[in-house]
């Protein structure tokens, strides 16, 4: 039987089921519930904006978007978003998904912490970011029906979420601080990692090897 939350269907396919299983095994409940909310909020924001994503692709993008924060799928040399996107690409390719669909999911995940760009791209790309922004930043939250918000958070609660997600972010990239250059992630380390020094864009320009 298909699952419906806040009027939104959870994709009832083998691909979605295996994505759920992989993510549930890799992530703690904090990130699993967050990822499910990202899908649901993304779909709800899509309805509000008149966007029509492929629900299965949006679901995989939402579910995989934070895998790079986990011990299983993290690296220490690149942005966690890329770790997450690469794993989604591997998963989808192994399941025979076409290259253009894989590209959309990869891009949705890779750009989900880059505000101001995804909203102008394919619906799946725009709505992974919209779901993240709704759940983490509260952007667009007040545009959604309070009954829908309650249904989503009843199904996937967010106890002490603000503190706990910031802790997960800090743990996820404090050992690769340079990968936060130019992203919102640098703000996390600036708040929670003593001695963190941001890479300064202006200093990079002024101090590089060009003579002028």
Phi, psi and omega per residue, in radians:
X1 nan 2.312 -3.127
X2 -1.221 2.645 -3.119
X3 -1.776 2.374 3.141
X4 -2.265 2.280 3.126
X5 -2.291 2.214 -3.129
X6 0.941 0.613 -3.136
X7 1.376 0.027 -3.114
X8 -1.807 2.235 3.091
X9 -1.376 2.308 2.912
X10 -1.367 2.210 -3.088
X11 -0.927 2.243 -3.091
X12 -1.798 1.181 -3.118
X13 -2.282 2.841 3.086
X14 -1.065 -0.727 -3.134
X15 -1.036 -0.835 -3.132
X16 -1.132 -0.704 -3.137
X17 -1.116 -0.719 -3.140
X18 -1.264 -0.562 3.030
X19 -1.116 -0.760 3.115
X20 -1.052 -0.787 -3.122
X21 -1.094 -0.769 -3.135
X22 -1.081 -0.821 -3.076
X23 -1.225 -0.688 3.122
X24 -1.064 -0.633 3.140
X25 -1.272 -0.613 -3.030
X26 -1.503 -0.556 -2.973
X27 -1.865 2.590 2.981
X28 -1.206 2.849 -3.138
X29 -0.935 -0.595 3.110
X30 -0.927 -0.902 -3.074
X31 -1.356 -0.608 3.109
X32 -1.092 -0.866 -3.134
X33 -1.121 -0.691 3.078
X34 -1.038 -0.770 -3.096
X35 -1.154 -0.674 3.072
X36 -1.141 -0.702 3.095
X37 -1.121 -0.644 3.117
X38 -1.034 -0.747 3.078
X39 -1.075 -0.866 -3.072
X40 -1.131 -0.792 3.107
X41 -1.167 -0.625 3.087
X42 -1.083 -0.773 3.105
X43 -1.126 -0.730 3.124
X44 -1.120 -0.722 3.092
X45 -1.167 -0.576 3.086
X46 -1.113 -0.730 3.082
X47 -1.066 -0.726 -3.125
X48 -1.163 -0.616 -3.080
X49 -1.589 -0.078 -3.098
X50 1.320 0.433 3.109
X51 -1.680 2.548 -3.088
X52 -2.197 1.457 3.126
X53 -1.335 2.862 2.895
X54 -1.317 1.976 -3.036
X55 -1.024 -0.645 -3.115
X56 -1.148 -0.753 3.124
X57 -1.184 -0.725 3.098
X58 -1.092 -0.670 3.132
X59 -1.091 -0.820 3.139
X60 -1.111 -0.745 3.108
X61 -1.041 -0.781 3.137
X62 -1.146 -0.774 -3.069
X63 -1.196 -0.595 -3.070
X64 -1.593 -0.099 -2.880
X65 -1.143 -0.404 3.137
X66 -1.961 0.225 -3.134
X67 -1.032 -0.516 -3.134
X68 -1.195 -0.105 3.027
X69 -1.515 -0.178 -3.038
X70 -1.588 2.756 3.120
X71 -1.100 -0.590 -3.064
X72 -1.203 -0.662 -2.966
X73 -2.033 0.132 -3.100
X74 -1.496 2.710 2.888
X75 -2.113 -3.099 3.072
X76 -2.112 0.145 -3.040
X77 -2.053 -0.080 -3.127
X78 -2.523 2.906 -3.095
X79 -1.011 2.512 -3.127
X80 -1.081 -0.532 3.119
X81 -1.072 -0.632 3.131
X82 -1.259 -0.689 3.029
X83 -0.972 -0.798 -3.124
X84 -1.131 -0.818 -3.105
X85 -1.103 -0.700 -3.141
X86 -1.122 -0.669 3.117
X87 -1.192 -0.667 3.067
X88 -1.090 -0.721 3.108
X89 -1.077 -0.776 3.117
X90 -1.061 -0.832 -3.110
X91 -1.048 -0.855 -3.092
X92 -1.179 -0.702 3.133
X93 -1.104 -0.741 3.114
X94 -1.110 -0.434 3.116
X95 -1.630 0.187 3.032
X96 1.344 0.327 3.122
X97 -1.290 2.480 -3.076
X98 -1.165 2.749 -3.016
X99 -1.075 -0.674 -3.111
X100 -1.199 -0.684 3.086
X101 -1.143 -0.712 3.097
X102 -1.072 -0.741 3.120
X103 -1.025 -0.767 -3.114
X104 -1.097 -0.748 3.140
X105 -1.176 -0.776 3.129
X106 -1.003 -0.816 -3.107
X107 -1.162 -0.690 3.111
X108 -0.995 -0.751 -3.114
X109 -1.297 -0.794 -3.073
X110 -1.066 -0.547 -3.041
X111 -1.768 0.118 -2.967
X112 -1.246 -0.180 3.025
X113 -1.940 0.389 3.141
X114 -2.060 1.472 -3.043
X115 -1.155 2.631 3.043
X116 1.598 -0.101 -3.138
X117 -1.987 -0.915 -3.024
X118 -0.985 -0.547 -3.070
X119 -1.077 -0.304 -3.127
X120 -1.722 0.124 -3.046
X121 -1.919 -2.921 -3.124
X122 -0.918 2.637 -3.101
X123 -0.944 -0.685 -3.138
X124 -1.118 -0.658 3.136
X125 -1.215 -0.816 -3.134
X126 -1.065 -0.673 -2.949
X127 -1.550 -0.376 2.929
X128 -1.077 -0.832 3.111
X129 -1.101 -0.726 3.125
X130 -1.065 -0.691 3.107
X131 -1.147 -0.734 3.092
X132 -1.102 -0.797 -3.107
X133 -1.112 -0.652 3.103
X134 -1.134 -0.819 -3.026
X135 -1.338 -0.660 -3.039
X136 -1.636 -0.786 -3.024
X137 -1.759 -0.197 -3.094
X138 1.336 0.143 3.132
X139 -1.240 2.149 -3.126
X140 1.433 -0.060 -3.127
X141 -1.019 -0.797 -3.059
X142 -1.303 -0.096 3.055
X143 -1.496 -0.198 -3.098
X144 -1.665 2.673 3.125
X145 -1.070 2.219 3.116
X146 -0.958 -0.579 3.112
X147 -1.157 -0.643 3.098
X148 -1.195 -0.741 3.088
X149 -1.003 -0.774 -3.126
X150 -1.133 -0.723 -3.141
X151 -1.088 -0.726 3.134
X152 -1.143 -0.828 -3.068
X153 -1.338 -0.368 2.987
X154 -1.205 -0.709 -3.135
X155 -1.283 -0.619 -3.103
X156 -2.378 1.477 -3.018
X157 -1.118 2.769 -3.137
X158 -2.253 1.057 3.134
X159 -1.174 2.280 3.107
X160 0.878 0.644 -2.942
X161 -1.158 -0.733 -3.056
X162 -1.020 -0.822 -3.135
X163 -1.157 -0.781 -3.017
X164 -1.232 -0.627 3.140
X165 -1.263 -0.613 3.062
X166 -1.124 -0.648 3.075
X167 -1.127 -0.736 3.124
X168 -1.132 -0.708 3.087
X169 -1.084 -0.802 -3.118
X170 -1.034 -0.838 3.129
X171 -1.122 -0.526 -3.051
X172 -1.289 -0.438 -3.138
X173 -2.456 0.285 3.102
X174 -1.193 -0.393 3.124
X175 -1.608 0.096 3.053
X176 -2.430 0.976 -2.985
X177 -1.058 -0.568 -3.099
X178 -1.154 -0.357 3.140
X179 -1.292 -0.139 3.127
X180 -1.552 -0.025 -3.134
X181 -1.005 2.238 3.095
X182 1.364 0.171 3.140
X183 -2.188 2.902 3.080
X184 -1.150 -0.283 -3.099
X185 -1.143 -0.448 3.106
X186 -1.077 -0.534 3.111
X187 -1.084 -0.643 -3.141
X188 -1.094 -0.872 -3.118
X189 -1.153 -0.605 3.113
X190 -1.091 -0.577 3.139
X191 -1.406 -0.630 -2.869
X192 -2.082 -0.120 -3.139
X193 -2.034 1.873 -3.137
X194 -1.013 2.371 3.089
X195 1.449 -0.013 3.120
X196 -1.071 2.290 3.112
X197 -2.027 2.047 3.095
X198 -1.143 2.551 2.893
X199 -1.320 2.175 -3.059
X200 -1.676 2.108 -3.087
X201 -1.011 -0.760 -3.129
X202 -1.135 -0.740 3.130
X203 -1.124 -0.621 3.096
X204 -1.081 -0.749 3.117
X205 -1.136 -0.800 -3.051
X206 -1.256 -0.467 -3.019
X207 -1.838 0.040 -3.111
X208 -1.313 3.074 -2.923
X209 -1.380 -0.092 3.031
X210 -1.122 2.414 -3.069
X211 -1.222 -0.440 3.121
X212 -2.753 nan nan
